[in-house]
């Protein structure tokens, strides 16, 4: 074992001891030993216990730990303290700029146990309120985590959108210098609006492919390099791969189609449509005897059968939304006041209503509302509803689902809300049976209106807790409970792969931004995109209801 490995283990031990608030003198001794071992000009491996004990800064106790590490590959003390520490907290120790003291605040005061949760908290502006943190530290942490995510070669759709839109516009302008009016299209997973994107695929259809080759070096926005297959590759400043394919203009629509849908979808359609050529994608489906399938749906599920029967859904659009449900204000952990959130929805977004759902009392880390503050907030809502009429604020709450599946307030308090979003925020390590039973008990509570972010997942960061989707969706259908599509780009939960089952069961979905600031309302756009992937239409979306209809819906539920 190399000295650096020994030092790394000792350093981790000292950090964990500090995290768990152990004896400061002992912590300093272990940290000092880690430093000393790392700087030694010779290898510790192969030395006897007595020889190791003579090394400056080690001594009898720490030399024994080093020997144990060399002989067994581990240290009992380190393993014991690791067993008391969530894996995500250990991972945080690798983030530059936050030491054990700050991580202890993140863990103990903010109840955050995973890097994904930490990134989410940075986006919610929650860190700046914590002891020892400020806006600068929060932004640095956010950038470091984004760098770690990018290093995996995978990106959230939302992280790529601005780049793709800008690149598409720049390429369109550049192509004006190319003869023959070339065609340009975005393909691949991005065009299908996948929640995770590993590369961007672009396609040019040109009369003269050699002209593209001659002029591509003059494209200033990105440096495209020709590959062995004749196509081009570039890397964005933050590491996203951009692939550019060039095809004869006559083949453009066929190649665009091939590079958009997944393999199963493409093969099945072309088997029916024949080899082409085609003047448009619409013509491909027409020749296949199919209704046109929107790119989002081309995933090789049941879309081709629906297209044969002309039963494809009329997919929801951003314009279909009439209101925004599940949002937070300064009453709990939001950045903007209730009035600021409402005015933004009314004046900037031209919506008819806002559902405010600040955190319930158990979410102490998010300044959850106790019973007295619930009453005070309701008083403000009633006053604002008079002031902002006909716009309306609905009295909602994001009630924590407790360990046993019960909600966070008594029936006397729950009945004062217009609607209740029930969400899990704690104890995410239950097995599937317990996690499913917990959700079903909450769903069966007569005051639950919407099941919030059903699995608690954070994309590229934290897997959702395991649930039996079928049983949970069936319970929602039986109890007239809406399921949320949490539109935050880190969540997009309920997963689109389960939308079709929920819709078949008659369960309404709600595209909720979970906004903690005014800008967060724009996340509804990403919820719409994954809703479209799952086959969601406006008539099956709760917040596509008009103010009058959703008021009646909430009234009937109560």
N, C-alpha and C positions, 0 to 999 in steps of 0.2 A: 504494500500500500504506500502510495506516494505521500510526502509531507503535506502537499496541498489538500489531499483528501482528509488527512487527520485534522488539519487546521480547520477545514470546512465543517467537520463534525463538531469540533470544540466550539467554533463560532456559533453554530446553530444552537448548541446546548446553552451557551451564554445568553443568546437572544430569547430563547424560550423561557429560561429562568427569569429574565427581566420581565418578560410578558406576563409571567405568573407571579410576579412580585415576590421573588425569593430573596434571600440574604444578599444585600448589595456587595459585601466584601467577597463572597463566594462567586458572584457574577463577574466581578472585576478580575478575580484570579483566573477564571476559566477563559475570559476574553483575552487576557494578557498571554495566557499559555497558547491560545490559538495564533496570536500574532508572532510569538517567539518561534513556534514550530514552523510557521510559514516562511520565516526568514533564515532558517538554519542552512548552513552551507553543506550539510551532509544528510544522508537518509536516516530517519529514525528506525525504519523497518530493519530488523535483524539485531537491534540492541536488546540487552537484557533489561529487566525491571530496574536493577540497580543503576545501570548506565543511563537509562531514561530519566530516573529520579535526579540525576546530577545535572540535567539540562537546566540552564537558567530559566526560571519562571515556571517550572513544572512542579517540583516537589513530590512528596509521597502520594498524596491523594490523586492528583491529576495524572501522574505517571501510571498509576494503577488503571485509570480509565483508558489511557493510551494503549497500554498492554492488552487490556480487554478488547479494544477495538482491533488491534493487530492480530490477535489470536482468533477472535470470533466474527469479526466484520461488523460488530455493532457494540453499543454500550447500553447496559440495562437502564441506567438513569435517563439516557436520551430517549430510549424507547418508551419508558414510563411517561415522560413528560409529553412525548409526541401523541401518546394514546389519549391524553387529556386535552389535546389541541385539535380543532377542526383542520382538515387538510388545506382548506382555502386560506386559513389564517397563516399556516406555515408558508404557503405560496406567496402571501403578501410580504413576508420578510425579505423576499427577493426584489421588491420594488424600491428603487433608489429614492431617497428623500423622505421615507417614512420608516422610522425605527420602531422598536418594540413598544415604546411609550405611546406613540400615536396609534399603533395597531391595537393596543389595549383599549384605547378610547373607541376606535372603530368597532371592535368586537363587543366590549362590555356596555358602552353607552349607546351605540347606534344599532346594536344587534345585527351587525353585518359579519358574515362568516365566509364569504366567497368573493373572489376578485370580480366576478360578474356583478354581484350585488354592489360592490364598491363602485364600479363604473356606473351602474344605474343610479346610485346615490349622488355621484358627481353630476350627472345629467339633471338630477332633481335639485341640485344646489344644497344638499343636506349637510355636506361636510363643513361648509363655512360657519355653521352654527355650533360646531363641536369645539371643545376645548383644545387649543393648540393649533387649530387650522385656520386658514384664511383663503381668500379667493385665489391667490397665486399658487398656494400649495395644492388646492383642489384642481386647478387647471394643469399643473405639472403631473399630478397623479393620473388624470384623465389621459394626457398625451402618452404617458408611459404605457398605460394599459392598451391604448389604441395601437401603439407600436407592437406590443406583444401579440395582439390579435392579428395584425397585418403579417407578422412573421409566420403565422400559420398558413398563409396563402389564401385565406378565406375572408370575405368581407360581407357585412350586412348590405342588403340591397340599398338601403338609405345612404350608406357611406359612398356608394358608387354613383348615385343618381346625378349629382351636380357635374361630376367629371364626364359622364356619358353625354349628358345634354350639351355641355360645352364643346366636347370633342366632335359630336355629331354636327353641331352648327359650324364649327371651324372647317370640318371636312367638306361640308356642303358648299361653303364659300370657296375653298380651294379647288373643288371640282369644277367650278365655273371657268377655270383656266384650262380645262381639259376638253378636247373636242368631242362631239357626238352626244352631248347631253347625258353623261353617265348617270346611273342609278345608284342610290345609297340606301342601305338598310342596316338596322341593328338586329342581331340574331341571338341564338343561344339562350342560356338560362336567364339572362337579363331580360330579354324580350318576353319570356314566359313569366316574368315577375317572380322568380324564385326568391325566397327569403335570404338565401346565402348564395353569393356569387364568387366564383373562383377565377373567372376571366371574362373579358368582354370580347364578343365576336362581332365584327363589322364586315359588311360585304359591299363591294363595288362592282357594278356591272358596266363594262366599258366596251366601246366599239374597238378601241385600240389599246390592248393591254400593255403593249410595249411603251406607250406614251405614259401610262401610270408609272411604270418602272423608271422611266427617265426623269419624271417630275417629282416622285415621292420624296426625294431628298430635300426638296424645297418647302416641304410642309413643316412649318416652324413650331407648331404646338407640341409635337412629339417626334422623337427620332425613331422611325420605322426601319428595321433592318430586314432584308430579304433572307428567307430561310431556304433550306435545301429543296423544299417542296414548291418553291416559287411564291409562297405567300409571305406575309410580313408580320413581324412581332415588335412590340414596343412595351416599355414598362412605364407606368405612371409614376409621378414623384413619390407616392406612398406605397409602391410595390405591386400594384394591380396590373396583371398581364393584359395587354390589348392585342388581339389577333385581327389582322386585316386580310381578308380574302378578296382576290380579284378574279372575276369570271367574265366570259363573253356576255355582252348585254342581252343577247337572245336567250341565255340560260339563267338570267338573274332571278326570276321569280321561282323557278324550280329549285335553284340552289338556296335561295332565301328560305323557302319552305323546308328544305332538307336540314338546314342549319338552325332551324327554330325549334321544331317539335322534337320530342324524344324519339329514340329509334323505333319503338313499337308503333307509335302514332304515324310516323313518316312511312314506314313499310306498309302498314295496313291501308293507308289512303292511296299511295301510289300503286298498290296492287289493283285497286279499283279504278284509278284515274288513267293509268297508262303512263308511258314515258315522256309525254310532252312533245314539243315545247308548249309553254303556256304564256298567255299574255298578262296574267295576274294570278295571285293566290286564290282569288274567288273562282277563277276558271278551273283551277285544280280540283276544288271541292265539287264544282258543278259537274265536271266530267266523271268524278267518282260517285255521283248521285247522292251527294251529301250536302246538308246545310253547312254554311261557312262556320268553322270552328275558330273562335278567338284564340290568339296565341297563348293566353294564360291557361287555357284548358288542354293544351296539346301534351298531355302527360301519359297517355296510354292507359287511361282508366276506362270509364264507360262512355267517353265523349263521342266515339265513333258510332256506337249503337244509338245514342240519343240523336246524333246528326242524321242517321238513316231514317229515324222515326219522326224527324223534325220536332224534337222535344227538347232541344237545347234551351237552357234558361236565358232570359233577357238579363244580362249581367248588370249589376248595380254600378252606378257611377258616382263620382264625388258630388255631382249636382243633386243627386237623389236625397242626400242627407238633409233633414230639417232641423236637427238639434244635436247636441253633444251631451252624452251622459258619462258619468264617472270621471270627475275632475276634482282637483284639490285647490284650496286657497290658503291664505295665511292663517286661517283658522287652525289648520294642522301644519303640513310641511310644504305648502305651496309658496311661490315667490310673490304672486300678485293677490290683491284683495279680492273678495267676492264680487264687489262692484266692478272692479277692473276686468275680471274674467267675464262677467256678464255683458258689460258694454262692448268688449272686444267681439264676443259672439254675435251680438245684435248688430253692431255698426260695421265691423270689418268683414265678418263672415256671412252676414245677412241670414243668420239662423233665427228660428222661432223660439227656441228654448234652450236652457242650460240645466243639466242635472249636476248639482254639487254633491260630491261624495267624499268629504274629508274623512280622515281615519278615525276609527272608533277608539275607545279608551284603552284597550289592551296594547295598542301600538304607541306605547309611551315614547319610543325613540322617534316617532313622527309627530309628537305633540297631539296625540289622539284626544278626542273630545270626551270629557266626562258628561254626566247628565245635565249639570248646570250650564255648561258651555253649549250643549246641544240646544237647550231652550233659548239661550242668548242668540245663537246663530239663526234659529227659526224666526226670532223677532226681526233680525236684520233682513232676512229673506222676504218677509211679509212687507216690510217697508220698501224694499227695492222693487218688489213686484208692482206696487202702486206707482212708483217713480218711473219704471221702465215699460209699463204696459203699452201695447199688448204682449210684448216679450215676457216670458215667464221663467222664473227660476224654480225648479222642483227641489223639494227638500229630500236629499238623499244622504246616504252614509255608506262608506265602505267598511262594513262590519267584519272584523276578524272572525274567521272560523276557528274556534278554539280546539284544543286537542281532542275533545270528545265529540266534536261536530256541532256543538251548540253555538249560537251567535253571542255577540258581545254585550248585549243589553237585555234587560227584562222585557217582557211583552208590553208593559206599560210604556216604555220608551220606544220600542220598535214600531208601535202602531202610530206614532206621531210623524213618521217619515212617509213621504209620498212613494218612495221606492227604496229598496235595500240591495246593494251589491255585496254579496258574501264572498270573501276571499281568504285564502290561506297565506299567512306571512311567517309562520313559525313552525318549528318541528317538521322540516322537510324530508326527514330521513325515515319516515314510516315505510313499511313494506306495502306492496300493492293492495293487499286485502284490507289493511288498516286505513290506508290513504283513501281507498275507494269508499269504505264504510263511513269514514269521516265526512267526505263530500256529500254522500247520499243523505246522511242525517241533516246536513245543512240545507240541502235541496228540499227536503221534506218539511222544513220549517215553513209555516204558512206565510211568514213575513219576507222570505227570500224572493226577490224579484229577478235578479240576475246573478249567475255564477261568474265571478270575476277570475280572470287569468287562470283557467282550470288546472294547469299543471305547474305554474310558478316558474316555468323555464326562462332562462336568459340565454339567448342565442350566442353561440361561440364561447359561452362562459359557464353556464350551469345547466345540466340536464333537468328537465322537470321531474317532479316526484312521480313515481310510477302509479298509474291508475288504470282501471279497467274502463276504457272509453265507452264501450258498448253499454255497460251497466250505468255509468254516470249519465250518458245521453238519454238512455231509457228513463231514468229517474226524472230528468228534466222534463221529458215529454209527459210523463205521468203527473207531474206536479205543476205544469204550466210555468216552468222556470226558463227564462231566457239565458242563453250562453253568450258570454262576451267574446268578441274578437278584440283582444287588447292590442291596440294599434301602435303602441310604442315599438319602434323598429327592433328593439332588443327582445321583445316578447313575441308578438304576433301569435298569440295564444288565445283561443283554440287553434291548433294546427290545422291548416287548410285541408289536409288529407282526411280529416274527420267531418268537414262541413257537410259533405253530401249525405252522410249518414244522419246527421242531426236534422238536415232539411227534409229528408225522406220521412223522418219521424214527426215532422210538423213542429220542430223546435225553432223558435225565432232566434236570430243572432243579432247582436248589437255591436256596432263598430265604435268602440270606446277609446279615446286617446289617452286616458289616464294622465291628463295634462296637469302639470304642476306649475305651469306658467303660461302666459298667453301664447307664446310661440308653440307650445306643446299641442295646441289644437290642430296644427297642420299635420300632425302624425295620423290623423284620420285618413289621409290619403293612402298611407301604407296599409292601413286596415282594409280599405276598399280594394287595394290590389290583391291582397291574399284572400279577401272575400270573393273576388271574381275568380281566383284560382279554384276556390272551393265550390263555385257554382251559385253564389249568392245573388239573388235578385232583390230589388227594392221592396217587393211585397212581403219578403221574408225577413226584413231588417227592421228591428224595433225603432231605431231612431231615424228611419225614413218615414215614419208616421208623422202626420201633421200635428200641430199643437192640440187641436181639438181631439184628434183620435188617440194620441198618446195620453192625454188627460183622462179620457174615457177608459183606456187600457189600465192605467194605474188605479183608477177608481174601482174598476171591476175586480182587480187583483186584491185590493184591500177589503 
